[in-house]
Amino acid sequence: MTSRRRFLRTASALLLAVAAAPAWAASAATLEIKTPMPPPDWALLERELLKANAEACEVFFARYFDDRGFLLAMERWGANDGPDDAIENLNDWPTLHALGASDRLLELSKKAFEGNVRQYTLAKTKDVPFARDGMYYKEFPVMTDWQHLSEGLSVFNLLGLSDPGDPRYRDRVKRFSGFYMNEDPGAPNYDPKLKIIRSMITGSRGPMLRKATPLDWAGDPFEVGDRFFMEHGERTYEETLHHYDEYTDVIGDGPLNLQATSLVLNAYMLDHEPKYRDWLLGYVDAWSQRAKANGGVLPSNIGLDGKIGGATDGKWWGGVYGWGFSPKVPQTGKREDRNRVPRAIVGFMNAYLLTGDDKYLDVWRKQADVINAQKKTVDGKVMTPRMYGDDGWYGYAPGEYRLNGLEIWYLSMKASDRARAADHPWLTYLDGKDPGFPAKALRKDLDQVRAKAQAQRDDRSTPDTRLADAALDINPASVDALIHLMQGGIHIARPSWSSTSPSQGGAPLYARLRYFDPERRRAGVPDDVAALVETLSDDATTVILVNLNQVTPRAVTVQGGGYGEHQVVSVATDGGPPAAVDASAFTVRLAPGAGARLTLKMKRHANAPTLAFPWDR
């Protein structure tokens, strides 16, 4: 093909159509893709997975929820089966809608959240003191820890992806954040001078400033045994109660409280009010200083005096879910390590999302270095610790300490961080070594949807024999492959690499790309459009877009980042010359049956993240 013919072909596929673009994109390129592309297997599987997810979720909702959005299960307060588990039955549904699944999923997600708030505002305890007037107050849990608070926000914190203008959502995000910014006199959870959240147990009625009791955690007595499936294996209520015998040291701040930053991040992304950004960065910076003062390791207790270990007899490793937290399991009498400090990385990831400042990731690199320095060889195998107690490091596990390594690399895109991350099939694919991965991953998730739909059909439980967590494992929503492949994102809420990356309930979306339907004015890819991210680097992304409809054109708006935080500098089609974009989003118009490979040059973390849709900013 001559250079002139090649140029003309490229020019016909990539046109600057500013006149046809919406007003918001007046300075951005609108790509016209006309080159035919036979429907790839991955694209057909992707569309089928979106459809199968949506259909299975609708059936699940009809079985386990009523017309009010109430969960059809026994209502209890407790860390093992409380209000957070009730709403977690819809985990990943907002994500599915934001990817492009049916509008019904957004409708049901909202209905379930409204139902959850109402159901657990009405539900009361008899014995647990702080929930006798309702488990929720001001539409928020009265008092619990941030492991469970964040899980209870797993649906809410992602609703802004699809409907950031919803007045109820906007009011709640700001009001809930206010509980941690001392904007509500009844909830003095935060000490702004010392920059500490004052307890491990907080909520709309303020912090718990006393030793916690097993009753506070386990909830009122109930019938345990043949009636209910017990997720943690307890055989009696007494065993449920004794599960929490050692969950007493809750006074003062702990790393899990950093999960509150996801709520405040959402508040900031509504209108960019500086107070939310200032609070988030100020709180994370304070924890960075604590790690530095503690030899590079995040301490797991900060006393009300602001001192490391101030509420745990000076032990930096103290506190519930801390480095030294290995309580006894009542069923076995053995101790189980329950260090939840790694979940705190979400606070630092949120600070990085706001700033792109590498100092927030360096805290975690240095902590990993300290832990790996404690490695030893046992029977020829390298072992590294996960716990620290009165006698030093313990809880050794095989291999180098790589927890959170993948998240650090994903944000930094540094080769040195890639070396710290555990292996994963998705990374192998991004390296170009497994071209069959997309189809395999999508089929795997389709199989998971099918298996969970069958498990629901096999479920013989009734509402009075179910606890709130009974159906969690058969929620059919399966989004791992879709997030990896469509968005070039990571799913840290329920990661497929969970052995090296702990779950992060209530975390925001971390993605290289997002999509919007400019014609229907909604989040997600339009009908018939499929997307496949092939490569990621610090300053570039390669993605294939295809229109599977053979008779109708489609338009899709492509955004840099989950929240527009990345600037798209230029875009090139099928290896052709780049066209300038210089915006956080641009639109692609796909002729019937057309598709192309786009190479995006990007400046990552160049923009303040926002929930606003591209045409609203």
TORVEXKOL-441069 format. One line per 5 residues: their letters; for each residue x, y, z of C-alpha. Coordinates in Angstrom, 3 decimals. Example, Ala and Ser with C-alpha at 12.3 -4.5 7.8 and 13.67 -1.06 7.14 Angstrom:
// TORVEXKOL-441069
as) 12.300 -4.500 7.800  13.670 -1.060 7.140
//
This chain:
// TORVEXKOL-441069
mtsrr) 0.000 0.000 0.000  1.431 3.407 -0.936  2.024 6.038 1.696  -0.694 8.215 0.135  -3.291 5.412 0.205
rflrt) -2.308 4.538 3.798  -2.689 8.176 4.812  -6.111 8.480 3.160  -7.318 5.281 4.833  -6.130 6.502 8.237
asall) -7.674 9.900 7.668  -11.023 8.358 6.791  -10.993 6.329 10.006  -9.916 9.191 12.248  -11.752 12.449 11.648
lavaa) -11.893 15.523 13.787  -15.641 16.076 13.947  -15.914 18.912 16.419  -19.122 20.187 14.871  -20.844 16.860 15.529
apawa) -19.461 16.505 19.043  -21.385 17.538 22.154  -20.563 20.980 23.510  -18.468 19.624 26.385  -16.063 18.092 23.849
asaat) -15.661 21.150 21.654  -11.907 21.096 22.134  -11.531 17.321 21.969  -11.228 14.875 19.086  -14.232 12.854 18.063
leikt) -13.113 9.707 16.292  -15.074 8.248 13.408  -14.300 4.523 13.183  -15.488 2.936 9.936  -13.108 0.006 9.485
pmppp) -15.044 -3.315 9.656  -14.017 -5.706 12.408  -15.326 -9.273 12.566  -16.867 -9.810 16.031  -14.046 -11.073 18.299
dwall) -14.832 -13.920 20.682  -13.912 -11.780 23.683  -16.382 -9.086 22.593  -19.263 -11.540 22.276  -18.388 -13.043 25.663
erell) -18.156 -9.599 27.253  -21.623 -8.594 26.106  -23.012 -11.957 27.181  -21.439 -11.602 30.626  -23.002 -8.165 31.120
kanae) -26.389 -9.592 30.132  -26.066 -12.768 32.223  -25.013 -10.795 35.287  -27.992 -8.466 35.032  -30.542 -11.235 34.532
acevf) -29.177 -13.361 37.387  -29.070 -10.375 39.751  -32.725 -9.542 39.059  -33.755 -13.095 39.933  -31.593 -12.978 43.072
faryf) -33.268 -9.749 44.210  -36.746 -11.202 43.678  -35.836 -14.174 45.872  -34.059 -12.473 48.771  -35.592 -8.970 48.967
ddrgf) -39.148 -7.696 49.247  -40.884 -4.787 47.510  -39.562 -2.350 50.126  -35.973 -3.354 49.490  -35.816 -5.164 52.852
llame) -33.628 -8.254 53.040  -35.706 -11.338 53.770  -33.649 -12.588 56.692  -33.492 -12.384 60.474  -32.499 -8.863 61.530
rwgan) -29.610 -8.778 63.961  -26.941 -6.436 65.201  -23.523 -8.033 65.115  -20.125 -8.090 63.490  -20.750 -11.557 62.084
dgpdd) -24.189 -11.065 60.499  -25.359 -7.491 60.921  -26.673 -4.656 58.735  -23.471 -4.465 56.693  -23.947 -8.033 55.493
aienl) -27.516 -7.265 54.488  -26.547 -4.628 51.919  -23.448 -6.568 50.872  -25.797 -9.007 49.174  -25.739 -6.459 46.335
ndwpt) -21.972 -6.067 46.159  -20.768 -5.093 42.673  -24.215 -4.271 41.298  -23.447 -0.535 40.953  -20.181 -1.479 39.239
lhalg) -22.045 -3.633 36.738  -24.348 -0.768 35.855  -21.427 1.622 35.501  -19.833 -0.852 33.088  -22.926 -0.888 30.893
asdrl) -25.355 -3.451 32.314  -29.100 -2.751 32.376  -30.634 0.249 34.136  -32.591 -2.194 36.271  -29.426 -2.904 38.282
lelsk) -29.091 0.740 39.305  -32.778 0.825 40.222  -32.461 -2.278 42.397  -29.210 -1.074 43.998  -30.913 2.131 45.088
kafeg) -34.001 0.282 46.249  -31.913 -2.090 48.357  -29.943 0.747 49.912  -33.117 2.655 50.804  -34.542 -0.565 52.200
nvrqy) -31.402 -1.281 54.203  -31.503 2.163 55.811  -35.174 1.848 56.688  -34.992 -1.784 57.807  -32.132 -1.261 60.225
tlakt) -33.390 2.050 61.508  -36.518 0.196 62.601  -34.585 -2.828 63.912  -33.550 -2.521 67.576  -31.510 -4.496 70.049
kdvpf) -32.659 -5.490 73.520  -29.296 -6.114 75.166  -26.662 -4.259 73.129  -26.832 -0.800 74.718  -26.073 1.570 71.853
ardgm) -28.584 0.090 69.349  -31.675 -0.129 71.548  -33.247 2.827 69.746  -32.302 1.573 66.290  -29.287 0.009 64.644
yykef) -29.098 2.969 62.270  -29.425 6.592 63.336  -29.449 9.448 60.858  -29.341 6.743 58.170  -25.909 5.503 59.328
pvmtd) -24.800 2.726 61.692  -24.866 3.916 65.286  -21.500 2.498 66.337  -19.233 -0.131 64.789  -15.709 -0.646 63.445
wqhls) -14.500 0.447 60.025  -14.056 -3.076 58.727  -17.824 -3.419 58.958  -18.668 0.216 58.257  -16.740 0.030 54.987
eglsv) -18.410 -3.232 54.019  -21.782 -1.652 54.738  -20.846 1.182 52.342  -19.748 -1.173 49.551  -22.875 -0.392 47.516
fnllg) -23.368 3.229 48.563  -19.825 4.386 47.815  -20.192 3.307 44.166  -23.681 4.684 43.468  -22.100 7.988 42.429
lsdpg) -20.554 6.293 39.404  -23.963 6.151 37.744  -26.009 8.932 39.333  -23.871 11.576 41.030  -26.687 14.097 40.772
dpryr) -29.138 12.135 42.934  -30.070 14.609 45.711  -30.380 11.871 48.351  -26.967 10.505 47.470  -25.361 13.933 47.583
drvkr) -26.946 14.777 50.934  -25.900 11.472 52.479  -22.305 11.553 51.239  -21.759 14.933 52.818  -23.696 14.150 56.000
fsgfy) -21.947 10.811 56.519  -18.555 12.431 55.934  -19.521 15.058 58.482  -19.633 12.373 61.172  -15.832 12.158 60.773
mnedp) -15.200 15.872 60.405  -16.978 16.935 63.619  -19.803 18.589 61.697  -22.385 16.745 63.807  -22.296 17.578 67.550
gapny) -23.731 14.145 68.327  -20.842 12.357 66.627  -17.514 13.739 67.923  -15.494 10.989 66.252  -12.506 13.089 65.210
dpklk) -9.829 15.025 67.058  -8.746 17.688 64.529  -5.751 18.785 66.599  -4.181 15.337 66.888  -5.710 14.118 63.615
iirsm) -7.067 10.925 65.103  -10.376 9.120 64.857  -10.936 8.581 68.550  -11.955 4.931 68.596  -11.978 1.742 66.591
itgsr) -15.770 1.780 67.040  -17.525 4.885 65.771  -20.697 5.948 64.004  -23.585 8.385 63.974  -23.757 8.316 67.788
gpmlr) -20.060 8.999 68.198  -17.043 6.986 69.373  -16.903 4.172 71.905  -14.527 5.439 74.590  -14.603 2.379 76.838
katpl) -13.436 -1.200 76.567  -15.684 -3.101 74.173  -17.502 -6.199 75.395  -18.246 -9.424 73.531  -21.918 -8.424 73.560
dwagd) -21.096 -5.205 71.703  -19.632 -7.278 68.876  -21.787 -10.414 68.906  -25.218 -8.823 69.317  -28.224 -10.043 71.275
pfevg) -28.660 -13.746 72.101  -30.264 -15.762 69.309  -30.898 -19.356 68.340  -27.725 -20.937 67.021  -27.531 -24.495 65.837
drffm) -29.709 -26.203 63.266  -31.749 -23.095 62.481  -29.024 -20.932 60.920  -25.936 -21.462 58.828  -23.070 -19.897 60.794
ehger) -20.432 -18.381 58.548  -17.723 -18.588 61.230  -18.653 -22.100 62.350  -20.064 -21.335 65.808  -22.326 -24.051 67.228
tyeet) -23.921 -22.078 70.070  -24.563 -18.456 70.966  -21.978 -18.840 73.718  -19.360 -19.667 71.091  -20.481 -16.635 69.081
lhhyd) -20.059 -14.492 72.183  -16.672 -15.985 73.065  -15.443 -15.367 69.531  -15.160 -11.735 70.675  -13.681 -12.263 74.131
eytdv) -10.460 -10.499 73.153  -12.025 -7.743 71.029  -11.765 -5.234 73.857  -9.021 -2.706 72.948  -10.927 -0.261 70.765
igdgp) -10.056 3.090 72.375  -7.927 5.310 70.156  -7.172 5.326 66.454  -6.263 2.328 64.303  -5.286 1.884 60.649
lnlqa) -8.661 0.414 59.686  -10.147 3.856 60.258  -8.339 4.979 57.104  -11.180 3.333 55.216  -13.279 6.376 56.156
tslvl) -11.342 8.222 53.441  -13.376 6.557 50.680  -16.508 8.227 51.998  -14.802 11.613 52.216  -13.254 11.155 48.757
nayml) -16.745 10.729 47.309  -17.846 13.916 49.064  -14.919 15.797 47.534  -15.626 14.453 44.054  -19.132 15.925 44.088
dhepk) -18.229 19.624 44.077  -14.492 19.799 44.869  -15.048 21.472 48.218  -11.525 21.951 49.631  -12.458 20.881 53.172
yrdwl) -12.897 17.271 52.112  -9.563 17.129 50.306  -7.840 18.844 53.222  -9.300 16.422 55.745  -8.400 13.342 53.719
lgyvd) -4.816 14.374 53.020  -4.318 15.675 56.549  -5.469 12.392 58.062  -3.383 10.228 55.729  -0.344 12.453 56.233
awsqr) -0.691 11.994 59.992  -0.591 8.229 59.540  2.443 8.566 57.269  4.262 10.381 60.069  3.270 7.681 62.556
akang) 4.750 4.998 60.324  7.959 6.999 59.982  8.178 7.453 63.745  7.607 3.711 64.208  10.546 2.514 62.181
gvlps) 8.648 2.326 58.894  5.702 0.225 60.085  2.188 1.565 60.568  1.388 1.252 64.277  -1.965 -0.325 65.048
nigld) -2.930 1.850 68.012  -2.771 5.587 68.598  -3.991 6.717 72.020  -6.310 9.601 72.713  -3.162 11.542 73.576
gkigg) -1.920 11.064 70.023  0.926 8.790 71.103  1.786 5.496 69.454  0.400 2.677 71.608  -1.135 5.277 73.915
atdgk) -4.216 3.160 74.669  -2.462 -0.237 74.683  0.221 0.149 77.345  2.684 1.624 74.873  2.529 -1.363 72.502
wwggv) 2.523 -0.099 68.923  1.221 -3.474 67.809  -1.815 -3.409 70.118  -5.505 -2.996 69.460  -8.259 -4.991 67.799
ygwgf) -7.238 -6.106 64.290  -3.696 -4.898 64.957  -0.290 -6.464 64.354  -0.521 -8.516 67.540  -4.202 -9.495 67.280
spkvp) -4.424 -13.303 67.379  -7.544 -14.143 69.394  -8.593 -17.614 70.422  -11.181 -19.462 68.319  -13.733 -20.893 70.794
qtgkr) -14.576 -23.940 68.662  -10.954 -25.133 68.506  -9.132 -23.372 71.329  -6.451 -22.346 68.836  -5.363 -18.804 68.077
edrnr) -6.011 -17.242 64.678  -4.059 -14.296 63.249  -6.424 -11.431 62.362  -4.169 -8.564 61.400  -6.254 -6.153 59.303
vprai) -3.625 -3.413 58.938  -3.115 -4.198 55.212  -6.665 -2.993 54.539  -5.527 0.496 55.496  -3.799 0.851 52.136
vgfmn) -7.074 2.124 50.681  -6.536 5.432 52.533  -3.153 5.875 50.896  -4.545 4.858 47.510  -7.236 7.503 47.889
ayllt) -4.603 10.127 48.724  -2.663 9.050 45.624  -5.831 9.262 43.522  -6.190 12.865 44.662  -2.568 13.900 44.175
gddky) -0.497 11.382 42.207  2.138 11.905 44.917  4.422 8.887 45.216  5.082 9.560 48.909  1.800 7.813 49.748
ldvwr) 2.930 4.593 48.093  6.404 4.814 49.598  4.960 4.285 53.080  3.911 0.797 51.989  7.142 0.013 50.193
kqadv) 9.131 0.828 53.326  6.827 -1.269 55.492  7.272 -4.237 53.143  11.050 -3.740 53.290  10.999 -3.858 57.104
inaqk) 8.953 -7.048 57.079  11.036 -8.727 54.387  14.160 -7.934 56.389  12.818 -10.373 58.999  12.730 -13.302 56.560
ktvdg) 14.199 -16.659 57.490  14.645 -19.989 55.780  12.756 -22.988 57.140  13.227 -26.394 55.489  14.699 -24.651 52.466
kvmtp) 11.773 -22.231 52.094  11.897 -18.471 52.592  9.369 -17.331 55.222  8.298 -13.810 56.193  6.115 -12.658 59.112
rmygd) 2.617 -11.204 59.139  2.301 -10.445 62.877  4.174 -8.737 65.719  3.748 -9.301 69.458  5.451 -9.110 72.811
dgwyg) 8.168 -11.474 71.589  8.695 -9.828 68.233  7.698 -10.931 64.743  5.609 -14.069 64.290  2.976 -15.553 61.997
yapge) 5.490 -16.521 59.341  4.165 -17.517 55.903  5.958 -18.843 52.803  7.562 -16.399 50.416  8.365 -12.719 50.372
yrlng) 5.903 -10.260 51.899  3.951 -9.030 48.874  0.651 -7.918 50.386  -0.699 -4.900 48.467  2.176 -5.089 45.996
leiwy) -0.117 -5.245 42.989  -2.069 -2.165 44.072  1.161 -0.187 44.520  2.390 -1.138 41.038  -1.000 -0.419 39.481
lsmka) -0.881 3.141 40.737  2.807 3.854 40.199  3.413 1.834 37.001  7.060 1.521 38.085  9.061 -1.532 37.055
sdrar) 10.518 -1.705 40.556  7.020 -2.006 42.001  6.095 -4.647 39.445  8.929 -6.742 40.847  7.291 -6.507 44.285
aadhp) 3.868 -7.631 43.060  2.729 -11.228 43.105  2.179 -12.988 39.792  -1.302 -12.847 38.291  -2.711 -14.087 34.948
wltyl) -3.938 -10.581 34.103  -0.390 -9.220 34.372  0.867 -12.000 32.121  -1.755 -10.952 29.576  -0.751 -7.283 29.812
dgkdp) 2.791 -8.418 29.038  1.500 -9.893 25.782  2.232 -13.470 26.829  -1.299 -14.915 26.955  -3.562 -13.607 24.159
gfpak) -6.204 -16.151 25.109  -6.628 -14.708 28.611  -9.615 -12.437 27.845  -11.810 -15.256 26.586  -10.715 -17.565 29.412
alrkd) -11.353 -14.951 32.093  -14.767 -13.997 30.696  -15.817 -17.643 30.421  -14.687 -18.211 33.994  -16.922 -15.393 35.220
ldqvr) -19.811 -16.648 33.081  -19.389 -20.042 34.739  -19.447 -18.314 38.112  -22.716 -16.539 37.295  -24.188 -19.858 36.203
akaqa) -22.978 -21.685 39.319  -24.364 -19.053 41.669  -27.707 -18.982 39.885  -27.859 -22.738 40.374  -26.909 -22.384 44.050
qrddr) -29.839 -20.021 44.499  -32.185 -22.571 42.936  -30.779 -25.209 45.279  -31.167 -23.000 48.365  -33.942 -24.352 50.587
stpdt) -33.684 -21.693 53.288  -36.574 -19.464 54.311  -36.476 -15.894 55.636  -36.725 -17.057 59.246  -33.808 -19.490 58.816
rlada) -31.446 -17.032 57.138  -29.020 -14.594 58.695  -27.972 -11.506 56.760  -24.839 -13.211 55.437  -26.535 -16.441 54.339
aldin) -26.737 -15.583 50.630  -23.564 -13.502 50.308  -21.672 -16.242 48.520  -24.380 -16.748 45.917  -24.775 -13.118 44.889
pasvd) -24.242 -13.753 41.156  -22.503 -10.454 40.312  -19.139 -11.327 38.744  -17.065 -8.332 37.660  -13.381 -9.249 37.966
alihl) -12.848 -9.946 34.266  -14.949 -6.982 33.176  -12.977 -4.524 35.319  -9.609 -5.927 34.206  -10.438 -6.148 30.526
mqggi) -12.849 -3.288 29.837  -11.389 -0.673 32.128  -7.817 -1.755 32.735  -8.795 -1.573 36.403  -8.336 -3.503 39.620
hiarp) -11.112 -4.882 41.755  -9.860 -4.449 45.275  -13.318 -4.769 46.826  -13.349 -8.498 46.149  -10.044 -9.203 44.385
swsst) -9.345 -12.392 42.487  -5.791 -12.220 43.868  -7.089 -12.248 47.459  -4.169 -14.308 48.721  -1.941 -11.260 48.405
spsqg) -4.469 -8.405 48.443  -7.030 -8.219 51.243  -10.613 -7.278 50.425  -11.423 -3.589 50.697  -15.105 -3.057 51.393
gaply) -16.438 0.310 50.274  -13.398 1.181 48.164  -13.806 3.504 45.163  -13.114 2.471 41.577  -9.488 2.343 40.475
arlry) -9.519 2.160 36.680  -7.498 3.423 33.727  -10.607 4.014 31.587  -14.347 4.465 31.967  -17.092 4.650 29.367
fdper) -20.295 6.614 28.903  -23.198 6.521 26.456  -23.476 10.087 25.117  -26.810 9.403 23.438  -28.607 7.879 26.417
rragv) -26.698 10.137 28.826  -25.750 7.296 31.166  -22.638 5.591 32.496  -21.290 2.486 30.789  -20.719 1.311 27.241
pddva) -23.720 1.586 24.922  -25.574 -1.502 23.741  -23.521 -3.711 21.410  -20.198 -2.001 22.191  -17.332 -3.983 23.696
alvet) -13.933 -2.814 24.949  -10.645 -4.585 25.621  -7.664 -2.923 27.300  -4.545 -4.616 25.944  -1.645 -2.690 27.484
lsdda) -0.985 -0.262 30.320  2.033 1.909 30.941  2.794 5.081 32.838  1.837 7.307 29.916  -0.147 5.138 27.503
ttvil) -3.097 2.770 27.201  -4.070 0.546 24.308  -7.739 -0.396 23.955  -9.826 -2.090 21.268  -13.370 -0.797 20.741
vnlnq) -15.868 -2.642 18.558  -19.538 -2.224 17.609  -21.123 -5.662 17.365  -24.301 -4.269 15.820  -24.151 -4.778 12.049
vtpra) -26.826 -2.252 11.115  -26.792 0.540 13.725  -23.906 2.903 14.534  -22.942 3.502 18.159  -21.195 6.317 20.007
vtvqg) -19.156 5.834 23.158  -17.402 8.411 25.312  -14.055 7.252 26.682  -12.816 8.812 29.932  -9.313 8.782 31.338
ggyge) -9.493 7.228 34.815  -12.398 6.090 36.926  -13.078 9.704 37.871  -11.538 11.678 35.011  -8.255 12.018 36.878
hqvvs) -6.180 11.156 33.798  -5.758 13.585 30.893  -5.861 12.072 27.396  -3.181 13.885 25.416  -3.761 12.219 22.054
vatdg) -5.258 9.158 20.419  -4.058 7.149 17.429  -6.096 4.574 15.527  -4.595 1.275 14.363  -1.068 2.627 14.486
gppaa) -1.859 5.770 12.522  -0.775 9.295 13.379  -2.012 10.658 16.709  -4.754 13.249 16.893  -4.666 15.759 19.717
vdasa) -7.299 15.422 22.427  -6.003 17.252 25.508  -9.083 16.490 27.592  -10.177 14.001 30.216  -12.604 12.375 27.753
ftvrl) -13.353 12.040 24.046  -16.043 10.409 21.926  -15.724 7.557 19.459  -18.378 7.017 16.777  -18.427 3.435 15.586
apgag) -20.022 2.590 12.250  -22.077 -0.641 12.109  -19.755 -3.599 12.609  -16.719 -1.326 12.931  -13.847 -1.521 15.379
arltl) -10.293 -0.354 15.931  -7.316 -0.437 18.250  -6.741 2.924 19.928  -3.479 4.045 21.497  -4.019 6.761 24.091
kmkrh) -1.179 8.943 25.270  -1.994 10.119 28.776  -0.910 12.299 31.668  -2.021 10.326 34.665  -3.384 12.035 37.780
anapt) -3.316 15.413 36.046  -6.911 16.314 36.973  -8.896 16.566 40.185  -11.062 13.420 40.290  -14.767 14.058 39.819
lafpw) -18.039 12.147 39.816  -19.485 14.468 37.173  -20.191 12.947 33.771  -18.010 14.315 30.945  -20.802 16.490 29.496
dr) -21.551 17.992 32.922  -18.088 19.399 33.581
//
